[in-house]
Amino acid sequence: MTSFAHRKTALLPSPFRACLLAALASGAVLIGGPLPLDSALAQAPGAKASSPSPTAPAAQPTLSSEPGVTTASYGDWVLRCQRVGTAEKAARLCEVSQAMQVQGQPAPIAQVAIGPVPGEAGLRVTALLPVAVSFPSTVRIGLEEKDAKAPLLDLAWRRCLPGGCVADGPVKEDLKRWREAEAPGRLLFRSAGGQEVAIPLSFRGLAPALDALGKER
């Protein structure tokens, strides 16, 4: 049985979504190297995440070695903001993100980030997964419920780079359910071998993280 853990510190440049969009536009290789896909993942589609606590820990602002970067932890989510641009046209980009890691591996198996996109009114969710995925397919995110017909958010694949494959999409109604969720969630995708892989996703701390994100906009 493969064990998963939630990482609060992403290994990719930050903010995660902003750098992904820049990488997609330029075709650059993502820093941090390829995301590993443990072979055991394909054999553990029903892996369970630990149940989230009723209340999330208070935000813990931390300093980053990156210039102009601030982070604050909310349960299993991290609010990360970065100052970009010139002194005359500086902008502050923020997101909330979570990285999921396979026990015993140094790099995350997947990363999810939620944040605004310049020129759009709502929020978008972006997922970064290993390159060992199957096409055509989609990435699905939702609550881990017994009802197989429970609604899941479909993310369309955008592009694959040497460091991983990126999927994203707008999120609104699903976000309301995730904010109030007491049960764990799941991220589903189809591996290159055709097997459906389920990675546990925690919603613990998402509500206060999104509230803090809203204050940054």
WOHU-V910022 format. One record per residue. PSI is psi in whole degrees, -180 to 180 (* if undefined). D_LAST is the distance of its C-alpha to the last C-alpha in Angstrom with 2 decimals. Layout:
BEGIN
PSI|D_LAST / PSI|D_LAST
END
This chain:
BEGIN
127|41.25 / 134|38.16 / 140|35.95 / 153|32.19 / 153|29.84 / 126|26.08 / 139|24.80 / -18|21.74 / 115|21.87 / 148|21.56 / -11|24.25 / 164|22.43 / 163|20.41 / 158|16.74 / 148|14.13 / -52|16.42 / -42|15.04 / -41|14.53 / -34|18.05 / -44|19.46 / -39|18.42 / -39|19.96 / -39|22.97 / -38|23.46 / -34|23.49 / -18|25.91 / 16|27.93 / 158|27.62 / 134|28.66 / 136|26.03 / 144|26.59 / -9|28.07 / 177|30.74 / 148|31.40 / 134|30.32 / 144|33.54 / 99|34.74 / 135|37.30 / -25|40.25 / -19|40.28 / -41|37.01 / -19|38.92 / 7|41.29 / 54|38.77 / -18|36.86 / 20|37.04 / 138|35.61 / 146|34.07 / 153|31.13 / 145|31.60 / 136|30.51 / 151|27.27 / 155|27.76 / -36|27.16 / 145|24.65 / 147|22.25 / 155|22.69 / 156|20.52 / 141|17.82 / 88|19.66 / 137|17.84 / 160|19.86 / 146|20.59 / 153|20.73 / -14|23.35 / 135|20.96 / 133|19.97 / 18|16.49 / 133|15.69 / 148|14.78 / 152|15.26 / 133|15.60 / 136|17.87 / 98|17.77 / -122|21.09 / 10|21.42 / 153|17.77 / 129|15.95 / 123|12.35 / 128|12.56 / 145|10.62 / 137|12.55 / 126|12.95 / 166|14.57 / -173|16.51 / 171|18.92 / -33|18.96 / -32|19.01 / 55|16.18 / 145|14.02 / 153|10.62 / 115|8.59 / 131|8.52 / 157|7.96 / 164|10.01 / 138|12.44 / 163|16.00 / 139|19.63 / 133|22.82 / 134|26.14 / 142|29.31 / 133|32.99 / 129|35.12 / -6|36.96 / 136|34.83 / -29|32.70 / 151|30.09 / 150|27.85 / -25|29.24 / 155|25.90 / 141|22.18 / 135|19.43 / 145|15.69 / 130|12.94 / 171|9.69 / 158|8.26 / 131|10.74 / 130|10.72 / -6|12.54 / 145|12.05 / -37|10.63 / -169|11.05 / 156|10.95 / 149|13.88 / 135|16.07 / 136|18.08 / 134|21.37 / 122|23.52 / 166|27.17 / 161|30.54 / -14|32.40 / 65|35.15 / 165|33.90 / 142|35.80 / 147|35.28 / 147|35.01 / -180|32.78 / 166|29.25 / 135|27.08 / 138|26.68 / 138|24.49 / -172|25.22 / 150|26.87 / 93|30.19 / 155|32.44 / -30|36.19 / 114|35.97 / -18|35.96 / 9|34.65 / 140|31.41 / 136|28.49 / 145|26.83 / 125|23.90 / 130|25.35 / 132|23.62 / 141|25.37 / 137|26.54 / -50|25.09 / 154|27.28 / 135|29.29 / 170|29.46 / -27|31.86 / -11|29.28 / 174|28.41 / 141|27.55 / 133|24.09 / 146|23.28 / 171|20.14 / 163|19.25 / 151|16.90 / 132|16.53 / -75|16.36 / -40|19.57 / -36|20.33 / -34|17.12 / -41|18.37 / -41|21.64 / -37|20.32 / -36|18.39 / 0|21.74 / 134|23.97 / -21|26.58 / 157|28.39 / 165|27.48 / -171|26.23 / 149|27.57 / 122|26.80 / 137|29.73 / 165|30.98 / 126|34.42 / 169|36.00 / -25|38.18 / 1|41.15 / 4|40.10 / 143|39.29 / 126|36.26 / 132|34.33 / 121|32.27 / 126|29.93 / 138|28.79 / 126|25.06 / 137|23.99 / 9|21.43 / 120|22.06 / -2|18.99 / -42|16.63 / -53|15.77 / -30|14.72 / -42|12.90 / -35|10.78 / -43|10.40 / -37|9.27 / -40|6.76 / -32|5.42 / -18|5.59 / -13|3.82 / *|0.00
END
